[in-house]
Structure formats: structure tokens, C-alpha cells
Amino acid sequence: MAFTLHTLAQRPEVEPHIDRLAEVCWPRFLRQHDDLGLGEHWPDLFTTFADFQFVLREPGGRVVAAGQSVPFVWDGTAADLPESLADIVGRARRDRKAGRTPTALSAVAALVDPFERGKGVSAEVIRAMTALASVHRIGTLVAPVRPTLKASYPLVDMERYVRWRRDDGLSLDPWLRVHERLGAGIVRIAPCTLRITGTVQEWEEWTGMAFPDTGPYVVPGALQPVQIDREKDDGRYDDPNVWMLHKGVSR
């Protein structure tokens, strides 16, 4: 199926669709305040970087997916990749302010309507980011990928998880596999792209679970355990991602 791409700069009225998809795609706890500072930079996605936020419409006009990304300067090494989503957008802001020419486009989010999953739409979101990179003469696409199946194995560390392969050699994880089929390879693990903290009561509201004692808890949608401290009335979750590099983006 052919999709039509509309950027936020072209169609400002699509912003509510991006917000809607974020709400249905992310677990509630991930939509809370990020202690690493993403909230400070988030509005810039919809203003300064409106050319890099987009939706995909099916032929009937319905919005089925959205993509969010930012251009930044990257020296091509694993060590120079940002540690968190806040770092990604923050660096993009600083590069834009300093007038530096971006060398890479980084994905920030790929959002697919739950009713459209399993139909190849997620690959179209990545292809759309590749197309935007080419339009803006940016030669590299990188993505901090949040492996979708990892939530089923929260007690396995990410370094071990990304080594799991199917018989055909591709990743066991379906989202990592989409990127691999599009030519991407793993560069390194990002152990904490978001940090969500809150009181025990807040965590119980966000998850619909009870946390009667101090310790780690497996929470639906979390890629690793949430750490609860009843004595300090505190819960903490660090969301790990996997940096992947897409090769062959044309200028």
C-alpha cells in the first residue's frame, strides 16, 4: 500500500495525530516526566524541527503512523552517539543554534497505529526517515531502537538479548529485525535513554499494579524491572535502547 507523507511543517494540523499515536503506542509510565530532561527540549520538535516530524496517511486519508526525528552532528563513532533522548534533541538544538551542518538524522520515535501493526507499516516509517534525510542532504540515519519483544524478557540484560537470533540469522526481536532488513546494524547499547521516577502511589497509578515491598518489579511494557523503594517512597525505571546505523542513505 502506498502512503502519503506529510511533515508537520507542511501540515501543522497533523500535530494532534502525532500526540494521539504517542498516547496509544507508549506505556503510560513512559509518558511521564523524564528526569534526564527530554521535556525541556520536546517542544522544539514541533517548532524548530517541524520539517522532521511527519505522519503517513493511507489512500483513504487516515493517519496510520508517525515519525519523529532530528538532525545533528555526529562524528561516526559509537562513543559520540548521545546517551539519551534528551541528549539527542539537546544536541540537535545546540547544533542548529551554532549553525553547524548536520551529518546525521536521528530517529526519536516511530509510532504505528496498533490496528496497523504486522502489515509492514513500521518499515515505511523508517523509509520515510531515510527519504527525509536524503531531501535534506543528510547522509546518515541512526536510530535508538526500543526492542518491542524485550518486554517479554525483562530479566535478561540487553547485551545478551540483542545476540538472540532466529534460524535465518536475523534478530529474534521483530523491531530490530525491521531495521536489519532495511540494512541497519547494531552500533552499541544505550542503557538509559529515558529515566522515569515517581512515588510508589504514582507508579501504582501508572501501571495498575501494587508494590507492597521494596525491590525490583516486572511491569508490563517495561524492558527491565522497575526499582521500588518503599522506605524512600520512590520508584525508578531506566529505559534501555539499542543504537542502530542505517547504511546507504543517499545525499
Secondary structure as GFF3:
##gff-version 3
##sequence-region A 1 251
A	DSSP	beta_strand	4	7	.	.	.	ID=ss1
A	DSSP	three_ten_helix	12	14	.	.	.	ID=ss2
A	DSSP	alpha_helix	15	25	.	.	.	ID=ss3
A	DSSP	three_ten_helix	28	31	.	.	.	ID=ss4
A	DSSP	alpha_helix	38	45	.	.	.	ID=ss5
A	DSSP	three_ten_helix	50	52	.	.	.	ID=ss6
A	DSSP	beta_strand	53	57	.	.	.	ID=ss7
A	DSSP	beta_strand	63	72	.	.	.	ID=ss8
A	DSSP	three_ten_helix	78	80	.	.	.	ID=ss9
A	DSSP	alpha_helix	85	98	.	.	.	ID=ss10
A	DSSP	beta_strand	104	112	.	.	.	ID=ss11
A	DSSP	three_ten_helix	114	116	.	.	.	ID=ss12
A	DSSP	alpha_helix	121	135	.	.	.	ID=ss13
A	DSSP	beta_strand	141	145	.	.	.	ID=ss14
A	DSSP	three_ten_helix	148	152	.	.	.	ID=ss15
A	DSSP	alpha_helix	158	161	.	.	.	ID=ss16
A	DSSP	alpha_helix	174	181	.	.	.	ID=ss17
A	DSSP	beta_strand	184	198	.	.	.	ID=ss18
A	DSSP	alpha_helix	200	207	.	.	.	ID=ss19
A	DSSP	beta_strand	215	217	.	.	.	ID=ss20
A	DSSP	beta_strand	226	229	.	.	.	ID=ss21
A	DSSP	beta_strand	234	246	.	.	.	ID=ss22
###
